[in-house]
């Protein structure tokens, strides 16, 4: 199901919390994340259906390594200008 409303922090910059660490070092705690919106609202479908998209592929790898829940509470945005997906639980203080 696609989120009906924009993410409450859309268009804001937040700091990623301690849950954000991954094996690639691309998404790390303390990094600033510029939120666009829920990924499913932007794409019109789940991140799990976004074959070929690098941000979705990277998030899939992170979730496969057991770091992220496999659900649609996924936010699309940018880290240092690079597109990224993070789970809502990675936003702000833990």
Steps between C-alpha positions, in 0.01 A plus 500: 500500500637841403519766772209739459675799658843653451764405753468741794866603458490536120728779370695504826850388591535258790793320656508121467509311829703198616275254311624648169835322490556261209786291367581735210545819698260678264235550769650582838382635836536875534473556124255765381211364293289733286151350489291520184209273596396140554657294221168340404333841455776617266515182295136394518605157624706327765878532505497118467360537147761753387731265314786683337496796739833531681358647822243218520769240425723636775211500747416142399858397578481675837170332585631160385789533743244525777555866578166637379139387527348380175193722481396822329592744777780610267593860429666633185749783522861603461825459691769737378305540174473124440158332482433266790226308674486476876250341731285737707656349813840638393384864507583724795600405851468141614 
